[in-house]
Amino acid sequence: MIHFKNVSLVGFLALFGLSILTGCAGVGLTGSSPTPTPTPGVGTGTLQSVNHIIFMMQENRSFDAYFGKINDFRASVGLGRDTDDLESTFTLQADDGSNVSNFHLGTSCIFNTSAAWTESHGDVDKFGVGDSDPVLMNGFLHTAGSQAIGDGVADTKGIRAMGFYNQSDLPSPYFMATQFATSDRFYAPAPVQTEDNRLYAMAATSQGLAHPPQDTNTQLTSKTIFQLLDAAGISWKIYSVDKQPDGLLITTLRNFQPYGSTKLDHIFPIAQFFTDLQNNTLPQFSYIEPGFASGRDEHPGISDNIQSGTAFMASIFNALINSPSWKDTVFFQTFDEAGGLFDHVSPMIDGRPILELSVSATGQAVGPGLYSTDAAIMHVPNPDGIAPRDLLPNDRPGNFTRTGFRVPLIIVSPFAKVHFVSHTPMDYTAILRFVEERFNLPNLNARDAAQPLMDEFFDFANSPNLNPGAPPSQPINIPCNADLASAPSGTAPPPTPTPTPTPAP
């Protein structure tokens, strides 16, 4: 996970050692059907009607931690409970033997958590040994508690990992995901932390890295989506919210050499994005690097306010919708990894179906996923055949044949189906495949080639979300106190809500 707040200059530069080189709770939503069926023959648009694609990832939030109560919001505006969210309250056992259940977070800041290689494997099976581990979904408290011990902070029980936000906390993303299109089977590509998953976002691979490239001073030579765009004459820019201490704009592209050093003229400050929106001069593909250093990336942290990040995203969406660029743009917003925060749905693992935790009269257990598509054998190919080449002695063995956990997805576009929820399993290299499909580009490798097309999210003929209505404002009003979602080992966790049975989606 990239996390720059309170990092020393030396540490920051080490992190980017290869770079020589910003409330209304209730609003109406347009439309009334949860999964509308397009009216055939009305419009004439196709995928080629999309002239601008924007891809942006925020930081380190699982689906359950972020959209765990999105069905409550959908029901409040007359829609179906169509997502696989926290319809039940789940309970895990901490290392001290006490039980911790899902609870509504009362703080906008929590102590940091980790989705690194061994931690991500451990979340699936706390005592496992590798890719053959059973899916138990029992390790989130252990990994979060261990992170706290290592960081020297409170919450050595790891209870913060079981917290969630709701629509009153995050009205803007809840509105956007409900008014437009979302998915409850959208995954980070690999069981790794930010730096490596962001490599996948550009190249559909980490080229064998299970740990951040700066740890081994590794430069990547894999072909990126930008090189495919170059070869086809398709325009692109990277917009970056923050700068490094040396004044250079932050971008993952600097990890790809020698190509990255030849494309500095394609990297712009975020102010240029807003200018390009208003001038209708967006490139055909835009990649936005978030506010890593300014606290606007929604990253968990002792002083990092999630609402500052959602407010910043709201400003971007509002600018887009009110710009001349809106009519032919698709904006994909997701999160680079789940951050070690609880999710009740398993990763995709090659050769296995998707499983999930459920609660019944006989207790809590792991069983089949909610949807018929979960039962299919998942295909998660190693992108380029390169096995992990930087595993540490204490790391669990494995390969790049499993994803990370579910992450939130918001697709903001006039073409997005109103209130649409996809249940098709995919990782976010599917966005790269969407770019490839739109511009008739080849696939980068086996991973993006294996992703399903994302056409189901859209109605290109009718632009059903052209006039989506006014979104709610995003307040910054929750206390920022990480201790409100933490406890030292041996003390009781915060009160948890009594589960109210609700119908399954």
C-alpha positions in Angstrom: 0.0 0.0 0.0 1.4 3.4 -0.9 1.0 5.7 2.0 3.0 9.0 2.1 1.6 10.8 5.1 4.2 11.3 7.8 6.8 9.5 5.6 10.3 11.0 5.7 11.8 12.5 2.6 14.3 9.7 2.4 11.5 7.1 2.8 9.4 8.9 0.2 12.2 9.0 -2.3 13.0 5.3 -1.6 9.4 4.5 -2.3 9.8 6.2 -5.7 13.4 5.3 -6.1 13.0 4.6 -9.8 11.8 8.1 -10.5 15.0 9.8 -11.8 13.0 10.8 -13.8 -10.7 17.0 -1.6 -24.1 16.4 3.5 -27.0 15.4 2.1 -28.1 12.0 3.1 -31.3 11.6 1.1 -31.6 12.4 -2.6 -33.8 11.2 -5.4 -32.4 9.0 -8.1 -33.6 9.0 -11.7 -35.2 5.9 -13.0 -37.2 3.3 -11.1 -36.0 -0.1 -12.2 -33.0 -1.7 -10.5 -31.7 -3.4 -13.7 -33.4 -1.6 -16.6 -33.6 -3.4 -20.0 -32.6 -1.2 -22.9 -35.3 -0.4 -25.4 -34.1 -1.9 -28.7 -34.1 0.2 -31.9 -34.4 3.6 -30.2 -30.8 4.8 -30.6 -28.0 4.2 -33.0 -24.9 4.4 -30.7 -22.3 1.7 -30.3 -19.1 1.3 -28.3 -17.6 3.6 -30.9 -19.8 6.4 -29.4 -17.3 6.4 -26.5 -14.6 9.0 -27.2 -13.1 9.4 -23.8 -12.2 6.7 -21.2 -11.0 7.7 -17.8 -9.5 5.2 -15.3 -8.8 6.2 -11.6 -8.2 4.1 -8.5 -8.4 5.3 -4.9 -6.7 3.4 -2.1 -7.2 0.3 0.0 -11.0 -0.3 0.6 -12.8 -3.6 0.4 -16.3 -3.8 -1.0 -17.8 -4.7 2.4 -15.9 -1.9 4.2 -17.1 0.7 1.7 -20.4 -0.5 0.2 -21.4 -2.9 3.0 -24.8 -1.2 3.4 -25.5 -0.2 -0.2 -28.6 -2.4 -0.3 -30.1 -0.3 2.5 -29.6 2.8 0.4 -31.0 1.1 -2.7 -34.1 0.0 -0.7 -34.6 3.6 0.6 -34.9 4.9 -2.9 -37.3 2.1 -4.1 -34.7 -0.3 -5.7 -34.0 -3.9 -5.1 -31.5 -5.3 -2.7 -29.4 -6.4 -5.7 -25.8 -6.5 -4.3 -24.0 -9.1 -2.3 -23.2 -6.8 0.7 -23.4 -7.1 4.5 -26.9 -8.5 4.6 -25.8 -10.5 7.7 -23.5 -9.6 10.6 -20.3 -11.8 10.5 -18.1 -12.6 13.4 -14.5 -13.6 13.5 -12.3 -14.7 16.4 -9.4 -12.6 17.4 -6.0 -14.0 18.5 -7.0 -13.6 22.1 -10.1 -15.8 21.7 -12.6 -13.0 21.8 -15.2 -12.5 19.0 -15.4 -9.3 16.8 -18.4 -8.6 14.6 -19.0 -6.2 11.8 -19.8 -2.7 13.1 -20.5 0.8 11.8 -17.4 2.9 11.9 -17.8 6.1 13.9 -14.5 7.5 12.7 -13.3 8.7 9.3 -9.7 7.6 10.2 -8.6 4.1 11.1 -5.1 2.7 11.7 -3.5 1.3 8.6 -4.1 -2.2 7.4 -2.3 -4.4 4.9 -3.0 -6.4 1.7 0.5 -7.6 1.2 1.2 -11.1 -0.2 1.3 -13.1 3.0 -1.4 -11.0 4.7 -3.8 -11.5 1.7 -3.2 -15.2 1.8 -3.7 -15.2 5.5 -7.0 -13.4 5.3 -8.3 -16.4 3.3 -6.8 -18.9 5.7 -5.1 -17.7 8.9 -2.9 -20.8 9.3 -2.6 -21.8 5.6 0.6 -22.5 3.8 0.0 -21.4 0.2 -2.3 -21.6 -2.9 -3.7 -25.0 -1.9 -5.1 -23.5 1.3 -8.9 -24.0 1.9 -11.1 -20.9 1.8 -11.9 -20.1 5.4 -12.1 -16.3 5.3 -10.9 -16.2 8.9 -7.7 -14.2 9.1 -8.7 -10.5 8.8 -8.4 -9.8 12.5 -5.0 -11.6 12.8 -3.5 -9.7 9.9 -4.8 -6.3 11.1 -3.7 -7.0 14.6 -0.3 -8.0 13.5 0.0 -4.8 11.4 -0.9 -2.7 14.5 1.8 -4.5 16.5 4.3 -3.9 13.9 3.3 -0.2 13.6 3.3 0.3 17.3 -0.3 1.5 17.4 -3.5 0.5 19.2 -5.9 -2.1 17.9 -3.7 -5.1 18.3 -6.9 -7.1 18.1 -7.5 -5.9 14.6 -11.1 -5.0 15.1 -10.9 -2.0 12.7 -10.8 -4.6 9.8 -14.5 -5.5 10.6 -15.8 -1.9 10.3 -17.9 -0.5 7.5 -19.3 2.8 6.3 -22.9 3.5 5.1 -24.7 6.0 2.9 -24.9 8.7 5.6 -21.1 8.6 5.8 -20.4 8.4 2.0 -23.4 9.9 0.3 -21.6 10.8 -2.9 -20.1 7.3 -3.8 -23.3 5.6 -2.6 -25.3 7.8 -5.0 -22.9 7.4 -7.9 -22.7 3.6 -7.6 -26.5 3.4 -7.4 -27.5 6.0 -10.0 -24.9 4.6 -12.5 -23.4 1.2 -12.7 -21.5 -1.0 -10.2 -20.4 -4.6 -9.6 -20.3 -6.9 -6.5 -17.8 -9.2 -8.2 -15.0 -6.8 -9.1 -11.6 -7.7 -7.8 -8.1 -6.4 -7.4 -5.9 -8.4 -9.8 -3.5 -10.0 -7.4 -3.0 -10.7 -3.6 -0.5 -7.9 -3.3 -0.3 -4.3 -2.0 -0.8 -1.1 -3.8 2.4 -0.7 -5.7 2.1 -4.1 -7.5 -1.6 -3.9 -8.2 -1.0 -0.5 -9.8 1.4 -2.2 -12.1 -1.4 -4.5 -13.2 -3.5 -1.4 -13.8 -1.1 -0.3 -16.5 0.4 -3.6 -17.8 -2.0 -6.4 -16.6 1.0 -7.9 -14.7 3.6 -7.1 -12.1 6.2 -9.1 -14.1 6.8 -11.5 -11.2 6.8 -9.0 -8.3 4.9 -9.9 -5.2 6.4 -7.0 -3.3 6.8 -3.3 -4.2 9.4 -2.8 -7.0 11.4 -0.4 -4.8 12.1 -3.2 -2.3 14.3 -4.9 -4.9 15.2 -1.8 -7.0 13.4 -3.5 -9.9 12.5 -1.8 -13.2 9.8 -3.4 -15.3 10.0 -3.9 -19.0 6.5 -5.2 -19.6 4.5 -3.5 -22.3 1.9 -1.1 -20.9 -1.5 0.0 -22.2 0.1 3.3 -23.1 2.4 1.6 -25.6 -0.6 -0.1 -27.3 -2.2 3.3 -27.5 0.9 4.8 -28.9 1.2 2.2 -31.6 -2.5 2.8 -32.7 -2.1 6.6 -32.6 -4.6 7.0 -29.7 -4.1 10.0 -27.5 -3.5 9.6 -23.8 -2.5 11.6 -20.7 -1.7 10.8 -17.1 -3.1 13.4 -14.6 -1.4 13.3 -11.2 -2.9 14.9 -8.1 0.3 15.1 -6.1 4.0 15.6 -6.5 7.0 13.8 -5.0 9.4 15.8 -2.7 11.6 16.3 -5.7 8.8 18.2 -7.5 8.0 15.5 -10.1 4.4 14.4 -10.5 3.7 11.0 -8.9 3.0 8.2 -11.4 3.4 4.4 -11.5 4.6 4.7 -15.1 8.0 5.6 -13.8 8.4 1.9 -12.8 8.4 0.9 -16.5 11.7 1.6 -18.0 13.1 2.7 -20.3 9.6 3.6 -21.7 8.5 5.7 -18.7 11.3 8.1 -19.0 10.4 8.9 -22.6 6.8 9.9 -21.8 7.2 12.7 -19.2 5.5 15.0 -21.7 2.3 12.9 -21.2 2.1 13.5 -17.4 0.1 16.5 -16.2 -1.1 18.0 -12.9 -4.7 17.4 -12.0 -5.5 21.1 -12.7 -5.0 20.3 -16.4 -7.7 17.6 -16.2 -10.3 20.1 -15.1 -9.2 22.4 -17.8 -9.4 19.7 -20.4 -12.9 18.8 -19.2 -14.2 22.3 -19.7 -12.4 22.8 -23.0 -13.6 19.5 -24.3 -10.0 18.6 -25.0 -9.7 15.3 -23.0 -7.5 12.7 -24.7 -9.0 9.4 -25.7 -7.6 7.7 -22.6 -6.9 9.3 -19.3 -5.3 7.7 -16.2 -5.6 9.7 -12.9 -3.1 9.2 -10.1 -4.8 10.0 -6.8 -3.9 12.2 -3.9 -1.3 10.0 -2.2 0.5 12.7 -0.4 -2.3 15.2 0.2 -4.7 12.7 2.0 -7.3 12.6 -0.7 -6.8 9.0 -1.7 -9.2 7.4 0.9 -6.3 5.3 2.3 -6.7 4.0 5.9 -4.4 5.9 8.2 -4.2 7.5 11.6 -4.9 11.0 10.2 -6.3 10.2 6.8 -9.9 11.2 6.5 -11.9 9.0 4.1 -14.4 11.8 3.6 -11.7 14.1 2.3 -11.1 11.6 -0.5 -14.8 11.0 -1.3 -15.3 14.8 -1.4 -12.4 15.1 -3.8 -13.9 12.4 -6.0 -17.3 14.2 -5.9 -15.6 17.3 -7.2 -14.2 15.3 -10.1 -17.5 13.7 -10.9 -19.4 17.0 -10.7 -16.9 18.6 -13.0 -17.3 15.8 -15.5 -21.1 15.7 -15.5 -21.3 19.5 -16.0 -18.7 19.6 -18.8 -19.0 19.4 -22.6 -16.9 16.2 -22.3 -19.8 14.4 -20.5 -21.8 13.2 -23.5 -19.2 10.7 -24.7 -17.1 9.7 -21.7 -16.9 6.6 -19.5 -15.2 7.1 -16.1 -14.1 4.0 -14.2 -13.4 4.6 -10.6 -12.3 1.7 -8.4 -9.7 1.0 -5.6 -6.3 -0.6 -6.2 -6.7 -3.2 -3.4 -8.9 -4.1 -0.5 -6.4 -3.0 2.2 -6.8 -6.1 4.4 -10.3 -4.9 5.4 -13.0 -7.6 5.9 -14.9 -9.0 2.9 -17.2 -12.0 3.1 -16.7 -13.1 -0.5 -13.6 -15.0 -1.4 -11.1 -14.0 -4.1 -11.1 -15.6 -7.5 -8.7 -18.6 -7.4 -7.8 -20.4 -10.6 -9.5 -23.8 -10.8 -11.9 -23.1 -8.0 -15.4 -21.5 -7.6 -16.1 -18.4 -5.7 -17.1 -19.1 -2.1 -18.4 -16.8 0.7 -19.3 -16.6 4.3 -23.0 -16.9 5.2 -25.0 -16.9 8.4 -27.9 -19.4 8.9 -29.8 -20.9 11.8 -27.0 -23.4 12.2 -24.3 -20.7 12.4 -21.7 -19.1 10.2 -19.9 -21.0 7.5 -18.2 -20.8 4.2 -20.2 -22.1 1.3 -21.1 -21.5 -2.4 -21.3 -18.0 -3.7 -24.6 -16.3 -4.1 -24.8 -16.4 -7.9 -24.8 -19.2 -10.4 -21.8 -17.6 -12.1 -19.8 -18.1 -8.8 -20.1 -21.9 -9.2 -18.1 -21.8 -12.4 -14.5 -22.8 -12.2 -12.6 -19.4 -12.1 -10.0 -18.8 -14.7 -7.2 -16.6 -13.3 -4.1 -17.1 -15.5 -0.7 -16.1 -14.5 -0.4 -13.0 -16.8 3.0 -13.9 -18.4 4.1 -17.1 -16.9 6.5 -15.5 -14.5 6.4 -17.0 -11.1 6.9 -14.8 -8.0 10.6 -13.8 -8.0 10.9 -11.7 -4.8 9.2 -13.8 -2.1 10.8 -13.5 1.3 11.8 -16.5 3.5 8.6 -16.2 5.6 6.2 -15.5 2.7 3.7 -18.1 1.8 4.4 -19.9 -1.5 2.1 -19.3 -4.4 1.6 -18.0 -7.9 -0.2 -15.2 -9.6 -3.2 -17.4 -10.2 -5.5 -15.8 -7.7 -6.9 -12.3 -7.3 -7.0 -10.0 -4.4 -10.4 -9.3 -2.7 -13.4 -7.4 -4.0 -13.1 -3.7 -4.4 -15.7 -1.1 -5.0 -16.5 0.0 -8.6 -18.3 3.0 -9.8 -18.9 3.6 -13.6 -20.0 7.1 -14.2 -21.1 7.7 -17.8 -24.1 8.8 -19.8 -23.9 5.3 -21.3 -24.0 3.5 -17.9 -27.3 1.6 -17.3 -29.3 3.2 -14.6 -29.0 1.4 -11.2 -27.2 -1.5 -12.8 -25.4 -4.1 -10.7 -23.1 -6.7 -12.4 -22.5 -10.1 -10.8 -19.9 -11.2 -13.4 -16.6 -12.0 -11.8 -13.7 -10.0 -13.2 -10.6 -8.2 -12.0 -9.9 -4.6 -13.0 -7.6 -5.5 -15.9 -11.1 -5.8 -17.5 -10.9 -2.0 -17.8 -7.7 -2.4 -19.9 -9.6 -4.9 -22.1 -12.4 -2.3 -22.4 -9.9 0.2 -23.7 -8.5 -2.5 -26.0 -11.9 -3.3 -27.3 -12.8 0.3 -28.0 -9.7 1.1 -29.8 -9.1 -2.2 -31.5 -5.9 -3.0 -29.7 -4.3 -6.3 -29.0 -4.3 -7.8 -25.5 -1.3 -7.2 -23.3 -1.1 -10.8 -21.9 -3.1 -13.7 -20.7 -4.7 -11.8 -17.8 -6.5 -9.0 -19.6 -7.3 -11.4 -22.4 -9.1 -13.6 -19.8 -11.4 -10.8 -18.6 -15.0 -10.7 -19.7 -16.1 -7.7 -21.8 -17.7 -4.9 -19.8 -20.4 -4.2 -22.4 -23.2 -5.4 -19.9 -22.7 -2.2 -17.9 -23.7 0.0 -20.8 -26.5 1.0 -23.2 -24.6 2.8 -25.9 -27.7 3.2 -28.1 -29.7 5.3 -25.6 -27.4 7.0 -23.2 -29.8 6.3 -20.3 -27.8 8.4 -17.8 -27.2 11.5 -19.9 -29.2 13.5 -17.3 -28.6 11.8 -14.0 -29.9 14.6 -11.7 -28.0 16.5 -9.0 -25.8 14.3 -6.8 -25.6 14.9 -3.1 -22.9 16.9 -1.5 -20.2 15.0 0.3 -19.7 16.3 3.9 -16.5 16.0 5.9 -18.2 15.6 9.3 -17.2 12.3 10.9 -14.6 12.5 13.7 -11.1 11.5 12.7 -10.0 9.4 15.7 -8.5 6.0 14.9 -9.0 4.9 18.5 -12.8 4.8 17.9 -12.2 1.7 15.7 -9.6 0.0 17.8 -8.8 -1.7 21.0 -5.6 -3.0 22.6 -5.3 -6.8 23.0 -7.4 -8.1 25.8 -10.0 -5.3 25.8 -13.5 -5.5 24.5 -14.3 -4.3 20.9 -16.8 -1.5 20.4 -20.5 -2.3 20.5 -21.7 -4.1 17.5 -25.2 -3.8 16.0 -27.8 -6.6 16.6 -28.2 -8.1 13.1 -31.6 -7.6 11.6 -32.5 -10.4 9.2 -33.1 -9.1 5.7 -34.0 -11.0 2.5 -31.1 -12.2 0.4 -30.5 -10.2 -2.7 
